[in-house]
Amino acid sequence: MPKPNQHKGPMAGHVKDGRVYKPPLAATSVFGIANWIKDDFPDLLWPALVVAEQGNASVRQFVKWQKAMQKRLAHHREDAWVAEALDGRLSHLAALAMKFPDASGLVVGEADRHGLRSEGVRSALASYPYMPAPWLVGDIEFEPPKRSDLELIRAALLSVLRDGHREALIKCLRTWSTVQAGTFSSDSLTIDLLKNYPGDVANRAAADTAVRAMWGAHKAWIQNDDPNHFDRAIKWARVFWGANSMTSRCIRKRDNESSDNGPTEPADGEPDGQAPSSGRSDHAESTPMPEGGENLRRFTMDVLSSFVEALETAPAHLYENERQEVVSGLVARAGRDLIAVLGVPDLWCVEHGAHIGRMLVETKIYLHWMANQDPAIYKQFQEYGAGKAKLYARMAEELPDEARTDGFRESIDELQRLSHNHDVFDHRTVDTRDTFAEGKSIRQMADEADLLDFYRQAYSLSSGVAHSEWWSVETHAMEPCLNVLHGMHLIPSLSLDTGGNVELAMAWVNQLYSLARTALRILGTDEDAVTAAFAWITDSDDPSAPKADAG
């Protein structure tokens, strides 16, 4: 564990390397944060569905199924390998059937004998294309999920998110399988803790923690030995989350007040009790508009709504969601700023509206430059912003008591939340270089994106505004999608905070429209969805209607 070389200031306790500050744990370079829900839940969908449908006691049937399968496959004399393949993963069942041609029939037969292939479970599994071990569902043909399928899948996912014990039960399938095969090995304390699991209620919480920790450590050990071991599981996870984006809508807090909303209907109809996400907001102008500027705010709100509509009606990449979150978040933040300014004509000038011009230029450079980089740049953008939130929280903690006004503690807590750091393990790196791109300046980005002249002529004149760091975008322009089938991704918020050179304002509006169309092109959004979302834009003889270029 590297020793901290920072002993005072807000980054005390960190290891400094250049302008990057890392907690000791992160500085080891061997500590990583993984999202098992995104990567592994789809692979464990079969046992998760069974437990959601039949309750926690059904894991006993899985254990009996494992024992029966090990006995039926004992003649192959590969007990250790078989035990690992019976951990409930679909990808491991597929590998089992490839290695032993008789295995698929045995798996199905024993699963039926132990009640692990109900009609509901098979129907839910059959609603996904390209699933590993498709023979598990039998003769059911693939078809889009029914309401009952979505409800069962949602229940399975929601239960492991909310219930650490159920998560541990599913992850313990690998342990139970190896115990029965005689290949499990651990220290005596762990064995004593697990020997009566899950029946020993007094030690259940500690045992749950041990099971989850062992499961993650074992997976990391496998990946260290074979980096490609879970490639098929990851490929299937991409299909799972991508299919969910096409069969259920995003859900906002304003759509349903309860956080326990059920899954929405497939996209061919409006969800029950849910207003269409493409609905455009009605906000009365708070100040009189100069002649020629009456329609600018309305037009901009409709552009932003159509941009979001195009994203939500087209298939989305829910497994690797960072790119869509960052691109849509930047456009949403730009649109929200512009809508606020368009409601105050006094800001329609270079002096008071310079931040709008610079923000629009900066956003365009960001979008074009990141589109030419490795896709990991979008995660890097978010991590940079989260590190800044951590730094700001620590700097605020330095304020003396007399300077701490009402709400100070709440502000610190919010910044700590936006840092996405762990409550126990301090893993969040703080990068104090000038930009998220390893310190590369916005001018260098503009040069590399062939926008240097645009930068020089527009950005340099519009200075003094925020840099759209991710923590700010997340807290102001994004909100969690409440549809659990979407994997807890973020979506642009349509709720606005409350808050005259018409030619300048029209230029801003035109630039936003260009950004929206550029972002959709970068994301490869379905053309039909884009066309439908922007079908309301028509040529107008009204000189106040912006003539926007989609280039």
N, C-alpha and C positions, 0 to 999 in steps of 0.2 A: 504494500500500500504506500504510494508516494506521500511524503510528508508535505504539508502545506508550506508554501513559501511566502504567503501573505498573512501578516500578523496584526494588521490594523486596517481601519476603514471598512466600508460595507462588504468587501470581498474577503475579509479575514476568514481564515480556515480553508482557503482555496489554493490550488496549484496554478500558478501563472505560467503560461507558455506564450511568449510574445504578447499579444493583446487579448488572448483567450484565457478565461478563468474557469477551471474545472474543479468540482468537488473531488476529494481524494478517491472516492469510489469510481467516479467517471474517469479519472485520470489513470486508472489501472489499465484502461483500454480493453478489458475483458468483461466488463459489466454492460449488459444490454437490457433494454426494456422491450418486451414482446407483447403483442396483442393476440392472446390465444383465441379470443372470440372470432377475430377476422381470419386467422390462419387455421385453427384447429376445430372450431365448433362444427363447420360443415362436414369435416371428416368423421366426426363423432355424432352425426345427425341421427343415425339409427338408434343407438341407446338413448339419446336425449329425447327422441320422440316417444319411445316406449315408456320411459320414466315419467314424461309429462302426461301421458295418457293413463298409465296404470299406477303411478305413485312410486315412492322410493323403494317400496318392498320388491318391486320388479327386478331390482339389481340381483336379487337372489337367484332369479331364473336365468339371468345372464351368467352367473357363476356356475350354475348347474349345466348350462349350455357349454361353457368353456370346458368343464370336466368331461362331458360326453364327447365333445369334439376331439379333445386330446386322446381319449381312449380310441375313438374311431380312426384316428390318424397315426396311432402309435406304430403301426407296421412300417411307416416311412423312416422311423428311427432318427427323427430330427425334433425331439421333444422341445428343446430350448427355442428353436426357430418358430415352431408352431405356437408355443406359448406367447411369444411376442406378437404374432400375427392375429391373435384372438383378443386384442385389447379394445375391440369395438370400433376401430377405424375402418372406414369403407375402403380406403386405399390399401390397407393391409389385407383385407378380405380379398381384394382383387389380386394382390400378389400371391396369396395363398392358393387361389384357384389356378393361377398361371403355373405355379410350381407343382401342384398336385391336381391333375384334371378331375379327380373324383371329389375334390373338396367342396365345390359349389353345391352339388346335390346334398352332401352331408350337412353343410351349413344350413341350407333351407329346411331339410328334414328335421334336424334337431331344433331349429328355431321355431318351427311349427309345433313341435312336441312340447316346447316350453312356453308357448303362447307369446312369442316375440315378433310375430308377423301379422298383426291384426290388419283388418281391411283399411282402417284409418291410417295406420303407419305406412302401409304399402302405398296407399293413394298419395300421401304427402311426399314420400320419397320419389314416386313416379312423376311428380309435377316438375322435376328438375331434369334438364337434358344433360347428357354426358356424365352422369353419375358413375363413379367407380363401382364395380360389382353390380351392374344393372340387373343381373339375374336374381338379386335378392328380392326384387319386387314381384317376380313371377311373370305372369302373362298380361299384366296391366300395361297398356300402352301410354307413352308419354302424352300428357295434355296439360294445358295451363291449369294452375291450381284453382280448386273450388274454394268457396268461403270456409268450409270446414277444414280444408288443408291449411289455409293461411292461419286459421285460429290455432291449430295444433302446433304448427311450426313456430308461431309467435309465442305460444305458451312454453314450448321447449326452450326457446332462446331467453325469454324473460325470466324463467325459473332459475337458470344457471347464472344469470346476471345478478339476481336478487338474493339467491340462496347459496351461500358458500358450501353448505353441507351437500346439497345436490350436486354442485360442481365437483366436490371431492369424491362422491360416490361414482360418478361417471369416470373420473380420472383414476380411480382405484381399480378399474377393470383390468388394467395391465398388471398391477401388483397381485391381484387375486389369481390371475392366470399363471403368473410365474411361480406363485406359492404352490399351486396345485401341481405344477410341473416339476417342483423341487429345484428350481433354478433361481429363486429369490435369495438375495443376500443383503444383510444390513446389520447395523449395530444392535446390541441387545436392548438398549433403551427403546429404539424404534420398534423392534419386534414386540416388546412388552406392550407398547402403546397400541399396536395394531392387532394384537392377537384376538381381542374381543370386539373389534370394530365391525360394524357401527353400533353394536348392541350396548356397549359400555357408555351410557349417557354422560357419566361424570367426566370421562376423558374424551368425549366426542369432538369438542372444539379443537383441542390440541391435536387429536388424530387427523381431523380435517386439514389442519394447517400442514401437518407433516406429509400427508398424501399429496396435497397440491404442490408443496415444495419438491418432493421427490419426482413428481411427474414432470415438472419443468426442468429439473436438473438432468433427468434421464433423457429428455428430448434434446437438451443442449449437448449432452455427451454423444448421442447418436449423430447429431449434426457435425460435431467436431471430428468424428471418425469418418462420416460420409456426408459431405455437404449437400449432396443431391438426394438424400434419402426421402425427403418430404416433397420433392418436386411435383409428384402426382397429386398429393394432397393440396398443395398451393394452387395448382392448375384447376382443381375442382372447386376450391374456395373462390376463385375468380368467377367461375361459372355461377356458383350459388348466389353471390352478392349481385352479380350482374342480372341474373334472372329476377331477383327481388326488386330491382329498380324498375323492371318492366311490368311487374304484376301488381305493384302497390304504389300508392302515391306518397309523397312527403306529407307530413302532418305538422301544422304549426300550433302553437299554444292558442292563438286566436281562433283556430278552427274548432278546437275542442278544449274546454277548460280542464278536463281531467287528464292526467298524465298516463292513465291506463287505457288509452284509446285502443280499440281493436284495429286489426289490419283493414285497410281500405279495399274496395273492390278493384278488380282489374281495370285497366285504363279505358275499357270501352264504355264505362258509365260513371257517373258521379258517385262518390262514396255516400252512404247513408248519413244524413245529418252533417255533411261537411260542405262548406262553401267552396266553389272551385278556386284553386290557388291562383288562377289567372285573373281573378276579379281586381279591378283597378280602384285605387283608393279615391275617396272624395274628400278633399281638403279645401275649405274655403280660403281664399287669399286673405292674409291678415292686413295688408297695406294696399293702397290704390296702385294699379299698374299703369305705367306710361303707355301712351298710344303705340301699338305695334308689339307690346309685350304681354298682352292678355293671355295668350295661349301657351306661352313658353313652359310654365310650371306644369300645366296639365299634360302637355306633350311629353315632357321629361318623365313624369310619373308613369305615363303609359309605356314609354320606351323601357323603363326599368321593369315594369310589370311583365311586359312581353319578353324581355330578356330572361326573367326567371321562369316564365311559362314555357319558353323553348327548352330550357334545361330540364324542367320537371316532367315534360311530356316526351322527352327523348330518353333512350337507354343511357344509364349513367354507369361510371366505373366506381362502384361502391367498395371494391376491395382496395384499390389504390385511389383514395378519395382526396389526397392532398392537392393534386393539380386542380381539380374542379373547385375545391374549397378556396384555394388561393386566388385563382383567376376570377371566379364569380364573386369572391369577397372583395377583391380590389375594385371590380366594376360596380358592385353594390355600394361600396363606400363612396366612390366617386359620384354615383347617382344621388345618394343621400345628401352629400355636401352641396351638390348643385341644386337640388330641390329646395333645400333650406335657404340658399342664397337667392334663388329666384323668387322667394316670397318676400324679400326685402330689397326693393329697387335701389335703396341707398347704397347697396353693395355692388351695384352694377358699374363699377369703374375700376381702373387699374390700381388705385391706391388701396381701396378696401377689398377688392376682389382678386388681388394678385395671387392669393393662396389657391384660388380655384384654378386659375390658368396653370400654375406650377403643378398642382396636383394632377390635372388632366394630362399634362405632358409627361410627368413622372410615371403615371400609370401606364401610358402608352409605351414608354421605354421599357418598363418592367415586363409588360406582357410580351413584347416582341423579343426581348433579350432572353427571358426565361424559356420561351418556346424553342429557342435554339440550343438550350443546354440539356444535359442529362436530366431525365424526369425527377431525379433525387433533389433537384434544386428547390422544388416546391416544399418538400419536407424541411429542407435547410432553411427556407424562408420562415416557416412556422417556428422552428427550433430557435432561430435567432431572436424572434419576437418574444418567445416564452422566456428566454434567458434575460432579455431586457426587463420583462415584468418582474423577474426575481430580483434583479439589480435595483430597480426602482423601489421595491418593497423594503429592501435592506437599507437603502439610503433614507427612506422616510422614517425608519426606526431610529435613526440618529437624531431626529428632532427632539429638542428638550420638551419637557412636559408642558411648559407654559405655551408652547407653540402648537400644541395638539388640540385642534378644535373638535366640535361635535362631529361624529361620524368618522374620526380619524382611524379608529380600529377597523371599522368596516371597510375603509379604503385599502388598508394594508391587507386585510384578508382577501379582498377581491384581486389585488395584484398577485398575491401568493397563489390564488386559484388559477389565474391566467398564466402563471409560470409552469403549470402542469408538472410540478415537482411532486415527489412522493412524501407522504406524511412522516415516514420513518427513514427511508433511504434518500439522502440528498444527492440526486444524480443530475440535476439541471446545470448544464454548462452556461456560463455567461461570456458572450463574445462582445468585446467593446470596440471591435474594428468598425469602421465607418458604415459599412453596409453588410447585408446578409450574404453577399457574394464574396466572402473571404476578404472583405475590405475594398473590393473593386468599386471605384467611384461610379456615380450615375453617368458621368461624362464618358468614362470608358465603355460602359454598357451601350450608351447611345452610339458611340463610334463603331462598336462591333455589330450593332444592329442596323448600320447605315442610316442613323438618325442624328448624326452629329450636327448638321445644319439646323434641324428642328430643335435640338437641344439648345444650341447657341442663340437662336433667334427668339425662342419662346420661353424656355425654362429659366435662362439666366435673368430674364426680366421679371419673372414671377417667383420671387424668393420669400423665405420666412414662414413656410407652412410645414405642417406635419409630414412625416415620411411614410405614413401608412404601414407602420410596423404591425406584425400580425396580432399582438395582444390588443391593439386598439381596434383593428378590423373585427376581431372576434367579439369583443364586448359591445361594439356599437352597431355593426352591420350584419352580424350573423346570429343565428339562433339554432338550438338543437332541433333536429327533426325528431318528432315524437313517435314516429313509426319504428318500432324496435326491429322490424325486419330490414331496415336500412342500415343497421349496424352502428347507430349512434353518430352518424355523420352530421355535419353542420350545413345549414342552408341559409341563403340570404334572407334577412328579415324584411318584411314589408311594412312594419310598424315604424312610423317616423317620430322622432323626438320633436317637440314643439320649438319651437324656436321664438338719371337712368339712361345707361347707355344700352339701348336695345340691340344694336349691332354686336356689341361685345357679348351680351348675354346669349344672343343667337349663335355666336361662334362657340361658346361653351357648350350649348345644347347640341350643336352639330358634332362637336368633338366626342361627347358622350355617346351619341348614337353610333359613331364610328367605332368607339371602344367596344360597345356591346356586340356589334357585328364581328369585330376582330376577335373578341374573346370566344364567341361561338365557333368561329372558324378554327381557332387554335385548338379548341376542345374537340373538334370534329363532330359537333352536334348534328344530329340527323337533319338533313335539309328540309324534309317535309314538316318537321316540328318547327323549324325556324320560320319557314314560309307561313305556316298557319298562325304562329304567334304574332307575326308582324303584318298580317293581312290587312289590318285596319289602316295602315299608312297608305294614303293615296295622294296623288298630285293635287295641289290646291292653288287657286288663284289668289288666296289670301296672302298678302305680303308678309304677314306675321307668322305664317307657318314655315318652320325651318325646312330648308332643302338639304337633307343630310346625305352625305356620301358614305356608302357602306364599305369603302375601301380601307 
